Amino acid sequence: MNATQRLLSYIQFIGDNDGVLPELQIVGSHLNWMVYFNIDVILVAFIAAVIIPAIILAATIYLFRKYWNKPNVNRQKRGPIGDKRKAGRRY
């Protein structure tokens, strides 16, 4: 079988099968658009990259405001600058 006969047999085979062979079809042509473009994976990665750090940041801010800015109970309260009731002041 020479090259011309082989070419003609391939062309005849393609013509008999309408040019479509299920074995040679790309798997991606049978997927829906969400799976084809990996939207499900991108959505999970987005949630992990944005939402989880936002929750951690909000919890950190909440704990910082609750425990760090707690007023010191043992500290004496001072009056305004012109207060004459300060101890040790004599006229």
PyRosetta script that sets phi, psi and omega in degrees:
from pyrosetta import init, pose_from_sequence

init()
pose = pose_from_sequence("MNATQRLLSYIQFIGDNDGVLPELQIVGSHLNWMVYFNIDVILVAFIAAVIIPAIILAATIYLFRKYWNKPNVNRQKRGPIGDKRKAGRRY")
pose.set_psi(1, 119.9)
pose.set_omega(1, 179.7)
pose.set_phi(2, -89.8)
pose.set_psi(2, -179.5)
pose.set_omega(2, -174.4)
pose.set_phi(3, -66.1)
pose.set_psi(3, -36.0)
pose.set_omega(3, -179.0)
pose.set_phi(4, -67.5)
pose.set_psi(4, -44.0)
pose.set_omega(4, 179.2)
pose.set_phi(5, -65.4)
pose.set_psi(5, -38.7)
pose.set_omega(5, 178.2)
pose.set_phi(6, -64.8)
pose.set_psi(6, -43.4)
pose.set_omega(6, 177.7)
pose.set_phi(7, -61.4)
pose.set_psi(7, -43.4)
pose.set_omega(7, 179.1)
pose.set_phi(8, -65.2)
pose.set_psi(8, -37.1)
pose.set_omega(8, 178.9)
pose.set_phi(9, -68.6)
pose.set_psi(9, -37.4)
pose.set_omega(9, 176.9)
pose.set_phi(10, -66.3)
pose.set_psi(10, -41.8)
pose.set_omega(10, 179.0)
pose.set_phi(11, -64.8)
pose.set_psi(11, -40.5)
pose.set_omega(11, 178.5)
pose.set_phi(12, -66.2)
pose.set_psi(12, -38.5)
pose.set_omega(12, 178.2)
pose.set_phi(13, -63.8)
pose.set_psi(13, -43.0)
pose.set_omega(13, 178.7)
pose.set_phi(14, -64.7)
pose.set_psi(14, -40.5)
pose.set_omega(14, 178.9)
pose.set_phi(15, -66.1)
pose.set_psi(15, -35.9)
pose.set_omega(15, 178.9)
pose.set_phi(16, -68.6)
pose.set_psi(16, -30.6)
pose.set_omega(16, -177.1)
pose.set_phi(17, -102.1)
pose.set_psi(17, 14.8)
pose.set_omega(17, -179.1)
pose.set_phi(18, 58.2)
pose.set_psi(18, 23.9)
pose.set_omega(18, 176.2)
pose.set_phi(19, 74.3)
pose.set_psi(19, 7.3)
pose.set_omega(19, -177.1)
pose.set_phi(20, -120.7)
pose.set_psi(20, 123.8)
pose.set_omega(20, 172.8)
pose.set_phi(21, -120.8)
pose.set_psi(21, 123.8)
pose.set_omega(21, -178.7)
pose.set_phi(22, -60.6)
pose.set_psi(22, -28.9)
pose.set_omega(22, -179.4)
pose.set_phi(23, -69.5)
pose.set_psi(23, -24.6)
pose.set_omega(23, -177.1)
pose.set_phi(24, -100.4)
pose.set_psi(24, 4.8)
pose.set_omega(24, 178.5)
pose.set_phi(25, -76.0)
pose.set_psi(25, 142.2)
pose.set_omega(25, 178.8)
pose.set_phi(26, -75.5)
pose.set_psi(26, 137.2)
pose.set_omega(26, -177.7)
pose.set_phi(27, -64.4)
pose.set_psi(27, -32.2)
pose.set_omega(27, -178.8)
pose.set_phi(28, -63.8)
pose.set_psi(28, -20.2)
pose.set_omega(28, 179.0)
pose.set_phi(29, -73.8)
pose.set_psi(29, -13.5)
pose.set_omega(29, 179.8)
pose.set_phi(30, -102.7)
pose.set_psi(30, 2.7)
pose.set_omega(30, -179.4)
pose.set_phi(31, -93.1)
pose.set_psi(31, 153.6)
pose.set_omega(31, 174.0)
pose.set_phi(32, -78.8)
pose.set_psi(32, 170.4)
pose.set_omega(32, -172.5)
pose.set_phi(33, -67.5)
pose.set_psi(33, -30.9)
pose.set_omega(33, -178.2)
pose.set_phi(34, -68.6)
pose.set_psi(34, -41.5)
pose.set_omega(34, 178.7)
pose.set_phi(35, -77.1)
pose.set_psi(35, -36.1)
pose.set_omega(35, -178.1)
pose.set_phi(36, -62.3)
pose.set_psi(36, -42.0)
pose.set_omega(36, -179.5)
pose.set_phi(37, -94.0)
pose.set_psi(37, 8.8)
pose.set_omega(37, 177.9)
pose.set_phi(38, 58.6)
pose.set_psi(38, 35.7)
pose.set_omega(38, -179.6)
pose.set_phi(39, -64.1)
pose.set_psi(39, -35.6)
pose.set_omega(39, 179.9)
pose.set_phi(40, -64.4)
pose.set_psi(40, -39.1)
pose.set_omega(40, 178.7)
pose.set_phi(41, -72.2)
pose.set_psi(41, -40.8)
pose.set_omega(41, 179.9)
pose.set_phi(42, -65.1)
pose.set_psi(42, -37.6)
pose.set_omega(42, 179.5)
pose.set_phi(43, -65.1)
pose.set_psi(43, -42.7)
pose.set_omega(43, 177.9)
pose.set_phi(44, -65.9)
pose.set_psi(44, -40.8)
pose.set_omega(44, 178.4)
pose.set_phi(45, -65.2)
pose.set_psi(45, -38.0)
pose.set_omega(45, 177.9)
pose.set_phi(46, -64.3)
pose.set_psi(46, -43.3)
pose.set_omega(46, 178.6)
pose.set_phi(47, -62.6)
pose.set_psi(47, -42.8)
pose.set_omega(47, -179.4)
pose.set_phi(48, -68.1)
pose.set_psi(48, -33.4)
pose.set_omega(48, -175.4)
pose.set_phi(49, -86.6)
pose.set_psi(49, -20.5)
pose.set_omega(49, -175.5)
pose.set_phi(50, -116.0)
pose.set_psi(50, -50.5)
pose.set_omega(50, -172.9)
pose.set_phi(51, -71.1)
pose.set_psi(51, -45.2)
pose.set_omega(51, -177.4)
pose.set_phi(52, -64.4)
pose.set_psi(52, -46.6)
pose.set_omega(52, 174.6)
pose.set_phi(53, -62.8)
pose.set_psi(53, -31.6)
pose.set_omega(53, 177.0)
pose.set_phi(54, -65.7)
pose.set_psi(54, -39.0)
pose.set_omega(54, 177.1)
pose.set_phi(55, -66.0)
pose.set_psi(55, -41.9)
pose.set_omega(55, 179.1)
pose.set_phi(56, -64.9)
pose.set_psi(56, -41.2)
pose.set_omega(56, 178.3)
pose.set_phi(57, -64.2)
pose.set_psi(57, -42.6)
pose.set_omega(57, 179.5)
pose.set_phi(58, -64.4)
pose.set_psi(58, -40.3)
pose.set_omega(58, 177.9)
pose.set_phi(59, -65.7)
pose.set_psi(59, -39.0)
pose.set_omega(59, 178.5)
pose.set_phi(60, -65.1)
pose.set_psi(60, -43.6)
pose.set_omega(60, 178.5)
pose.set_phi(61, -63.8)
pose.set_psi(61, -41.6)
pose.set_omega(61, 178.8)
pose.set_phi(62, -61.2)
pose.set_psi(62, -47.6)
pose.set_omega(62, -179.2)
pose.set_phi(63, -67.4)
pose.set_psi(63, -36.1)
pose.set_omega(63, 177.9)
pose.set_phi(64, -62.9)
pose.set_psi(64, -45.5)
pose.set_omega(64, -179.6)
pose.set_phi(65, -68.9)
pose.set_psi(65, -32.6)
pose.set_omega(65, -176.4)
pose.set_phi(66, -76.3)
pose.set_psi(66, -43.3)
pose.set_omega(66, -172.5)
pose.set_phi(67, -105.9)
pose.set_psi(67, -29.4)
pose.set_omega(67, -175.6)
pose.set_phi(68, -79.5)
pose.set_psi(68, -40.5)
pose.set_omega(68, -176.8)
pose.set_phi(69, -91.3)
pose.set_psi(69, 23.9)
pose.set_omega(69, 179.1)
pose.set_phi(70, -69.7)
pose.set_psi(70, 129.3)
pose.set_omega(70, -178.7)
pose.set_phi(71, -68.4)
pose.set_psi(71, 145.4)
pose.set_omega(71, 179.5)
pose.set_phi(72, -81.6)
pose.set_psi(72, 119.9)
pose.set_omega(72, -175.4)
pose.set_phi(73, -73.5)
pose.set_psi(73, -30.1)
pose.set_omega(73, -175.3)
pose.set_phi(74, -80.4)
pose.set_psi(74, -9.1)
pose.set_omega(74, -177.9)
pose.set_phi(75, -75.9)
pose.set_psi(75, 138.3)
pose.set_omega(75, 177.7)
pose.set_phi(76, -76.6)
pose.set_psi(76, 143.4)
pose.set_omega(76, 176.2)
pose.set_phi(77, -84.6)
pose.set_psi(77, 133.5)
pose.set_omega(77, 179.4)
pose.set_phi(78, -105.6)
pose.set_psi(78, 147.2)
pose.set_omega(78, 179.0)
pose.set_phi(79, -83.8)
pose.set_psi(79, -172.3)
pose.set_omega(79, 177.6)
pose.set_phi(80, -67.6)
pose.set_psi(80, 171.9)
pose.set_omega(80, -173.6)
pose.set_phi(81, -61.6)
pose.set_psi(81, -39.3)
pose.set_omega(81, -177.3)
pose.set_phi(82, -86.5)
pose.set_psi(82, 18.4)
pose.set_omega(82, -177.0)
pose.set_phi(83, -72.7)
pose.set_psi(83, 126.3)
pose.set_omega(83, -177.6)
pose.set_phi(84, -93.1)
pose.set_psi(84, 1.5)
pose.set_omega(84, -177.2)
pose.set_phi(85, -89.0)
pose.set_psi(85, 10.3)
pose.set_omega(85, -177.3)
pose.set_phi(86, -68.3)
pose.set_psi(86, 142.8)
pose.set_omega(86, 179.9)
pose.set_phi(87, -70.4)
pose.set_psi(87, 141.9)
pose.set_omega(87, 176.7)
pose.set_phi(88, 85.0)
pose.set_psi(88, 5.9)
pose.set_omega(88, -179.2)
pose.set_phi(89, -97.3)
pose.set_psi(89, 124.9)
pose.set_omega(89, -178.6)
pose.set_phi(90, -124.8)
pose.set_psi(90, 148.3)
pose.set_omega(90, 178.7)
pose.set_phi(91, -116.2)
pose.dump_pdb("model.pdb")
